[in-house]
């Protein structure tokens, strides 16, 4: 009853089933990739945001120094309009624009009680009013408030908070924003010598960004003999890694998305490495920062140093050692370090002006304004107005 022959099989057991499963898996993968392509195409993703427009922004001042560097300020009496390729937060104007209006000296805000004499020097046009507290802000494009409306800059935010606090006391506050895009700490010290000290401030606030260890922005060209803008080494890398990729492969939206992810990581790493080199403790850039801060501390009024972190990897900021070095050369009681405050807000891109512009946006300026107002309130006690 049980003597039926065994079935005859050829080949390895299960090979047909394995091939079937492989075919189904590859087919499913192909369908998934095709669906992903369709979704990306229909959503017009990934996007490659472009930098804002670059209108004429600066005016050169004075003669070159012994090394050929030329100082600059913002163009005077100008509306410097930046136009972006989108309006992701609904913050910009109807044409995706932000206007930066300068006074007759080239600084943001209302007219200063200063004027330029015939010989090119600066003088005060009137005496400082009695019982008036004055604060001078020095710094670069972050202090200037690039990409942010004037009322939203940390200078105006801090001033508004102090004025509200002092309203019952009737104290009068004047703030002057001497921030200029492209300035380093040496430029800030020059701005103080040429303009700031004429205002007789009670406090100096220096906005320090970690790119302040870079050299100046304009230098005499050895060939033409005229001034020329000195490009930052990181700019070419940024240009290469932020635009859309080129090549037949990148007709695929999935390939473009993968390239964008990889290039974003590469740009972040390159940016951090660039500034790590410029902030070498033994390097000339860092030593110049220390010399300028020391000079500003010796001018008389208290110096408040506001440390703005690079707007990358804020939750685990890789330049904490640099911040500590900076605190060591300042009065620790007069340092406002914003790395921790910014790091609490998760993805740092939420604090960018635009996906292609990592300057602090209005939310970041509001955070800075609150912290700075608290620091200034402690220094400018009611017993010390108008000193």
C-alpha positions in Angstrom: 0.0 0.0 0.0 2.9 2.4 0.6 5.1 1.4 -2.3 4.3 4.4 -4.6 7.4 5.9 -6.1 8.9 9.2 -4.8 8.2 12.2 -7.0 11.2 13.1 -9.1 12.6 16.7 -8.6 15.2 18.5 -10.6 17.4 21.4 -9.4 17.7 22.8 -6.0 14.6 22.7 -3.8 12.9 26.1 -3.5 14.7 27.8 -6.4 11.5 28.7 -8.2 10.0 30.1 -5.1 13.1 32.2 -4.4 13.0 33.6 -7.9 9.4 34.4 -7.6 9.9 36.3 -4.4 12.9 38.2 -5.8 10.9 39.2 -8.8 8.0 40.3 -6.7 10.4 42.3 -4.5 12.1 44.0 -7.4 8.8 44.7 -9.0 7.5 46.3 -5.8 10.6 48.3 -5.4 10.3 49.6 -9.0 6.7 50.5 -8.4 7.6 52.3 -5.2 10.4 54.2 -6.9 8.1 55.2 -9.7 5.4 56.3 -7.3 8.0 58.4 -5.4 9.1 60.0 -8.6 5.5 60.8 -9.5 4.9 62.3 -6.0 8.1 64.4 -6.2 7.3 65.7 -9.7 3.7 66.5 -8.8 4.9 68.4 -5.7 7.7 70.1 -7.6 10.2 68.7 -5.1 13.0 69.0 -4.2 13.3 72.8 -4.3 16.7 74.6 -4.5 16.1 78.0 -2.9 18.2 80.8 -4.4 20.1 83.6 -2.5 18.4 87.0 -2.3 19.2 89.8 -4.8 22.4 91.7 -4.3 21.9 95.4 -4.8 24.8 97.9 -4.2 25.1 97.9 -0.5 28.4 99.5 0.7 30.4 102.7 0.5 34.1 102.8 1.1 35.4 105.2 3.6 38.9 106.8 3.9 42.2 105.7 2.6 43.6 102.1 2.7 45.6 101.1 5.8 49.2 99.9 5.6 48.1 96.4 4.7 45.8 97.7 1.9 42.5 97.1 3.7 39.7 99.7 3.1 36.9 100.3 5.6 33.3 100.5 4.5 29.8 101.4 5.8 26.4 100.9 4.3 25.4 103.2 1.5 24.0 106.4 3.0 20.5 107.6 2.6 19.5 104.5 0.8 16.8 101.9 0.7 18.7 98.6 0.3 16.1 96.1 -0.9 16.7 92.3 -0.8 14.3 90.2 -2.9 14.0 86.5 -2.1 12.7 83.7 -4.3 9.9 82.9 -1.9 8.2 83.9 1.3 8.0 80.7 3.4 6.9 82.4 6.7 4.8 85.1 5.1 7.2 87.7 6.6 8.5 89.5 3.5 6.6 92.1 1.5 4.3 91.4 -1.5 7.3 91.0 -3.8 9.2 88.8 -1.3 11.3 91.8 -0.3 12.8 93.3 2.8 13.9 97.0 2.9 16.8 98.2 4.9 16.8 102.0 5.1 19.9 103.9 6.1 20.5 107.4 7.3 22.9 110.0 5.9 25.9 108.4 7.6 25.1 104.9 6.2 23.6 103.3 9.3 20.2 101.8 9.9 17.6 103.9 11.5 16.9 107.5 12.1 19.5 110.3 11.8 22.3 110.3 14.3 23.3 113.6 16.1 26.6 113.4 14.1 27.8 114.9 10.9 30.8 114.5 8.6 33.1 117.6 8.4 34.7 118.9 5.2 38.0 117.1 6.1 36.1 113.7 6.4 36.1 113.5 10.2 33.0 113.0 12.3 31.7 115.4 14.9 28.6 115.7 17.2 26.1 118.3 16.2 24.8 118.8 19.7 25.5 117.9 23.3 24.1 114.8 24.8 20.8 115.7 26.6 20.8 115.4 30.4 19.2 112.4 32.0 19.5 110.5 28.7 20.9 106.9 28.5 22.6 106.1 25.2 23.6 102.6 24.0 25.7 102.1 20.9 25.5 98.7 19.1 28.5 97.6 17.0 28.7 94.5 14.8 28.2 93.0 11.3 25.2 92.1 9.2 23.5 90.4 12.2 23.6 93.6 14.2 22.5 95.5 11.1 19.6 93.1 10.8 20.0 91.7 7.3 16.8 90.2 6.1 14.8 91.6 9.0 12.6 94.6 9.3 14.0 97.4 11.4 11.4 97.2 14.1 12.2 93.5 14.5 16.0 93.8 14.9 17.4 92.9 18.3 18.6 96.5 18.7 15.0 97.8 18.5 13.6 94.8 20.4 15.9 95.4 23.3 15.2 99.2 23.2 11.4 98.6 23.2 11.7 96.4 26.3 13.9 98.8 28.2 11.6 101.8 27.4 8.6 99.9 28.6 10.4 99.0 31.8 11.5 102.6 32.4 8.2 104.2 31.4 7.1 104.7 35.0 10.5 106.3 35.9 10.4 108.7 32.9 13.9 107.7 31.8 15.0 108.5 28.2 16.8 105.9 26.1 18.6 106.4 22.8 20.0 103.5 20.8 22.3 103.7 17.8 22.7 100.8 15.4 26.2 100.9 13.9 26.1 97.4 12.4 27.5 97.0 8.9 27.4 93.9 6.8 30.8 92.3 6.3 32.4 93.9 9.4 34.7 92.0 11.6 35.7 92.9 15.1 38.5 95.1 13.9 36.0 97.0 11.7 33.7 97.4 14.8 36.6 98.9 16.7 37.2 101.3 13.8 33.5 102.2 13.7 33.7 103.0 17.4 36.7 105.3 16.9 35.2 107.1 14.0 31.5 107.3 15.0 30.6 105.6 18.2 32.6 107.5 20.8 31.2 110.8 19.5 27.8 109.8 20.8 29.0 109.5 24.4 27.2 106.2 25.1 26.7 104.8 28.5 27.1 101.2 27.2 28.7 99.6 24.1 27.1 96.4 22.8 29.3 94.4 20.5 27.5 91.7 18.5 30.1 89.0 18.0 29.6 86.3 15.3 32.1 83.6 14.9 32.9 84.8 11.3 34.4 87.9 12.9 37.8 86.3 12.8 37.8 86.6 9.0 39.7 89.4 7.3 38.1 92.6 6.0 35.8 92.7 3.0 37.6 95.3 0.8 41.3 95.5 -0.2 43.4 97.3 -2.8 43.9 95.1 -5.8 47.7 94.8 -6.5 47.1 94.8 -10.2 44.5 97.6 -10.8 45.4 99.6 -7.7 41.7 100.0 -6.9 39.7 98.6 -4.1 38.1 95.2 -4.7 35.9 92.9 -2.7 37.8 89.9 -1.2 35.7 86.8 -1.6 35.4 84.4 1.4 36.9 81.0 0.7 33.6 79.3 1.8 31.6 81.3 -0.8 32.7 79.1 -3.8 31.8 76.0 -1.8 28.4 77.4 -0.9 27.7 78.3 -4.5 28.6 74.8 -5.7 26.5 73.0 -3.1 23.3 75.0 -3.0 22.2 75.1 -6.7 20.5 72.3 -8.5 22.7 69.5 -9.7 23.6 69.1 -13.4 23.7 65.9 -15.4 21.4 63.3 -17.0 21.1 61.3 -13.8 19.5 64.3 -12.1 16.5 64.3 -14.4 15.3 61.9 -11.7 13.7 63.8 -8.8 14.8 61.0 -6.4 18.4 61.5 -7.5 18.1 65.3 -7.0 16.6 64.7 -3.5 19.5 62.4 -2.6 22.0 64.9 -3.9 20.4 67.7 -2.0 20.6 65.8 1.3 24.3 64.9 0.7 25.2 68.4 -0.4 23.5 69.9 2.6 25.6 67.7 4.9 28.7 68.5 2.9 28.0 72.3 3.1 27.5 72.2 6.8 30.7 70.2 7.4 32.6 72.6 5.1 31.2 75.6 6.8 32.1 74.4 10.2 35.6 73.4 9.1 36.1 76.8 7.5 35.3 78.7 10.7 37.2 76.3 12.8 40.4 77.2 10.8 39.7 80.9 11.1 39.2 80.6 14.8 42.5 78.8 15.5 43.7 80.2 18.8 47.1 80.9 17.3 45.8 82.4 14.1 45.9 86.0 13.2 42.2 86.3 12.9 41.5 85.2 16.4 44.3 87.4 17.8 42.8 90.4 16.0 39.4 89.7 17.6 41.0 89.6 21.1 43.0 92.9 20.4 39.9 94.7 19.2 37.8 93.5 22.2 40.5 94.5 24.6 40.7 98.0 23.0 36.9 98.4 23.2 36.9 97.4 26.9 39.5 100.1 27.6 37.4 102.9 26.1 35.5 103.7 29.3 31.8 102.7 29.0 30.9 99.1 29.9 31.2 96.7 27.0 28.5 94.0 26.6 29.5 91.2 24.2 26.6 89.3 22.6 27.8 86.0 21.2 25.8 84.9 18.2 26.5 81.2 17.3 26.8 80.1 13.8 23.4 79.0 12.8 24.4 75.3 12.3 23.8 72.3 14.7 22.7 74.6 17.5 21.4 71.8 19.7 25.0 70.5 20.1 26.9 73.5 19.1 30.4 72.6 17.9 32.0 75.9 18.9 31.3 75.9 22.6 35.1 76.0 23.3 35.3 79.2 21.2 32.5 80.8 23.3 34.4 79.9 26.5 37.6 81.4 25.1 35.7 84.6 24.3 34.1 84.8 27.8 37.6 84.5 29.3 38.7 87.8 27.7 35.5 89.7 28.6 33.8 90.6 31.8 31.7 87.4 32.3 28.9 89.4 33.9 28.6 91.4 30.6 28.5 88.5 28.2 25.2 87.3 26.5 25.8 83.9 25.0 22.9 83.0 22.7 23.9 79.5 21.8 21.8 77.8 24.5 18.8 80.1 23.9 18.8 79.4 20.1 19.5 75.7 20.6 16.3 75.2 22.6 14.2 75.9 19.4 15.0 72.6 17.6 15.9 72.7 14.0 18.0 75.8 13.5 16.5 76.4 10.1 13.4 77.6 11.9 15.5 80.6 12.9 16.9 81.4 9.4 15.8 84.4 7.4 15.2 82.1 4.4 16.2 78.6 3.4 19.1 80.1 1.4 20.0 82.7 4.1 21.1 81.5 7.5 21.1 85.0 9.1 18.9 85.1 12.2 15.3 85.8 11.4 12.8 87.9 13.4 12.2 85.1 15.9 15.9 84.8 16.7 16.2 88.6 17.0 13.4 88.6 19.5 15.2 86.0 21.6 18.4 88.1 21.4 16.5 91.3 22.2 15.0 89.8 25.4 18.4 88.6 26.6 20.2 91.8 25.8 17.5 94.0 27.5 17.9 91.9 30.7 21.6 92.4 30.6 21.4 96.2 30.0 18.8 96.6 32.7 21.2 95.3 35.2 24.0 97.6 34.0 21.9 100.7 33.5 20.4 100.8 37.0 18.4 103.9 38.0 21.4 105.2 39.9 23.5 105.5 36.7 21.5 107.4 34.0 23.4 109.8 31.8 26.8 109.0 33.2 
